[in-house]
Amino acid sequence: MAILKNDPVYPFEKGNYCKPYHIIVKGSWKEIGFDLATIGKDDYGVQLLPYFSPVYGQARREYWAQNWPHVAELQKGVLKQCRSVSDGSDRNALGSRRGKVLLIGRR
């Protein structure tokens, strides 16, 4: 893993709804996506939920690849962490089959 630091910014107190973390990650965009998805899954209850339509997902994936290729690579790491298939014709918002997309949960 390429997570170098994942510490609270300040000590949390009861009643404090804001709990920021200082996260430092190192590696390729794909590795960073994988590590951030790991933190999201383990610490915040990230789960895969159905996406509206695979047609929109394919268009979104192509848009990211064309305009922000580093974000497209980051998403591949997220998908790897979620054990999704990243190639095929029936794609979702992040490029996986079975119409799944990542949503961040609460701690």
C-alpha positions in Angstrom: 0.0 0.0 0.0 1.1 3.5 -0.6 -0.7 5.2 2.3 2.1 7.1 4.1 -0.1 8.9 6.6 -3.8 8.7 7.8 -4.0 10.7 11.0 -6.6 13.0 12.6 -5.8 16.7 12.1 -6.6 17.4 15.8 -8.0 15.3 18.7 -11.7 14.6 18.2 -14.1 15.5 21.0 -17.6 14.4 21.6 -20.1 16.6 19.8 -17.6 17.7 17.2 -19.1 16.7 13.8 -16.1 17.8 11.8 -13.3 15.1 11.9 -10.7 15.9 9.3 -7.9 13.5 8.5 -4.5 14.3 7.0 -4.0 11.6 4.4 -0.8 11.3 2.4 -0.7 8.7 -0.4 2.2 7.9 -2.8 2.2 6.0 -6.0 0.6 5.9 -9.5 -2.9 7.3 -10.0 -4.2 3.7 -10.0 -2.4 2.9 -6.7 -3.7 6.1 -5.1 -7.3 5.3 -6.2 -6.9 1.8 -4.7 -5.6 3.2 -1.4 -8.3 5.9 -1.1 -11.0 3.3 -1.9 -9.5 1.1 0.9 -9.8 3.9 3.4 -13.3 4.7 2.2 -14.4 1.1 2.5 -12.7 0.3 5.8 -13.3 3.6 7.6 -16.4 5.1 6.1 -18.5 2.2 4.9 -18.2 2.7 1.2 -20.5 0.4 -0.8 -21.3 -0.3 -4.4 -24.8 0.7 -5.5 -26.6 0.4 -8.8 -26.0 3.2 -11.3 -28.9 4.6 -13.4 -27.8 3.4 -16.8 -24.7 1.8 -18.3 -25.0 4.1 -21.2 -24.3 7.1 -19.0 -21.5 5.2 -17.4 -19.7 4.6 -20.7 -20.1 8.2 -21.7 -18.8 9.4 -18.3 -15.8 7.0 -18.5 -14.9 8.2 -22.0 -15.2 11.8 -20.9 -12.8 11.3 -18.0 -10.3 9.4 -20.2 -10.4 12.2 -22.8 -10.3 15.2 -20.6 -8.7 14.1 -17.3 -6.8 10.8 -18.0 -5.3 10.8 -14.5 -8.8 10.7 -12.9 -9.7 7.8 -15.3 -6.6 6.0 -13.9 -7.6 6.8 -10.3 -11.0 5.3 -11.0 -9.4 2.1 -12.2 -7.7 1.7 -8.8 -11.0 2.3 -7.1 -12.6 -0.5 -9.2 -9.7 -2.8 -8.4 -10.2 -2.3 -4.7 -13.9 -3.0 -5.1 -13.1 -6.2 -7.1 -15.1 -5.0 -10.1 -14.4 -5.9 -13.7 -13.0 -2.9 -15.6 -13.6 -4.0 -19.2 -16.7 -5.1 -21.1 -19.5 -3.5 -23.0 -22.0 -3.1 -20.2 -20.4 -0.4 -18.2 -21.4 1.9 -15.3 -20.2 5.3 -14.1 -16.8 4.1 -13.1 -16.4 1.6 -16.0 -17.3 -1.7 -14.3 -20.0 -4.2 -15.2 -23.1 -4.9 -13.2 -24.1 -1.3 -12.9 -22.2 -0.3 -9.8 -20.9 3.0 -8.5 -19.0 4.0 -5.4 -20.7 6.1 -2.7 -19.1 7.3 0.5 -20.8 6.4 3.7 -20.5 7.8 7.2 -18.2 6.7 9.9 
